Amino acid sequence: MIQDKVRKEVSLDKTIIEKLKIKAQEDGRNLKNYLEKVLTEKANDDFEITEDYMKMIDEMLEKKEKGLINFTSWEEVKKKFNR
């Protein structure tokens, strides 16, 4: 399966990079691969959909269906703020 990946630049302090390089070597990985692994694990481990969150989303969708709220697309927001 081909994954749609996005490339991002990250700026870190030199001492942080050196510490991460050591951790990557200990894990048998290169720095880039280690960073991808750590960030993927962090993103997946910390995200949990709770009952309260599902209830909030259901309420928002009901309000949208009833025309009580409107959403602004990201493109419209960027145009408004000239970004």
N, C-alpha and C positions, 0 to 999 in steps of 0.2 A: 504494500500500500504506500503510495506517495503522500507525504505530509506537506501541507502548506506551511512553510516556515517563514518567519520574519527576522530579518537581521537588525540587531540593535547595537549601538556603540555604548560602552560603559567606561567611565573614567573612575579609576580607583587609585588610592595612595600607593606608592611604591612598596611600603612595608606590608600593606595588605596583600598585594600581589605576591610578594615573596612568601608570606605565610600560606597563601592559597596554593602556590607552586609546591610547597613542602607537603601539604595535605594531599594534593593531586598525586604526587610521587608515591606517598604512602598507600594510596588507593590504587596504584598501578595505572594511572591515567595521565594524559597530558592536561594542561591547564584548561583549555577550551572545553574538552570533554567533561572534565570534573565540574566546571561551572555550570554546564548544561544539566548535568546529573543533579547537582545540588538544588538548582533553581526549579527543576521539574519536580523533584521530591517535595520541596517546600510549597510549591503551588498546589500540589495534589493533596498533601497531608493536612494543610490548614483550612481547606475549604469544605465546609459541611453545610448542607441545606437543612435548616431546622424547620420544625413545624411552624414557628412564628414567621419565618421568612416566607414559607409557602403560603401561609394565610395572608400576609401582606401583599404578595404578588397576585393572589386570587382576587383580593379586594381591589387592587389597582386595575386589573383586567376588567372586572365588573364595571367599575367607574368609567373606563374607556369605552366599553360597549354602550353604556348609557349616555355617552357624550358629556360626562361631567368633568373630564380632564382631557387635555390635548398634549401631545408629545411634539417636540421639535427635533427634527433630524440633526445628526451630527454635522452634515454638510451646511445646513442653515445656520447653525451656531458658529461654525468656522467663518462663514461669510459675514456674519454680524460683527465678529471681532477681528476680521481681516487677517486670518491666519492661514 
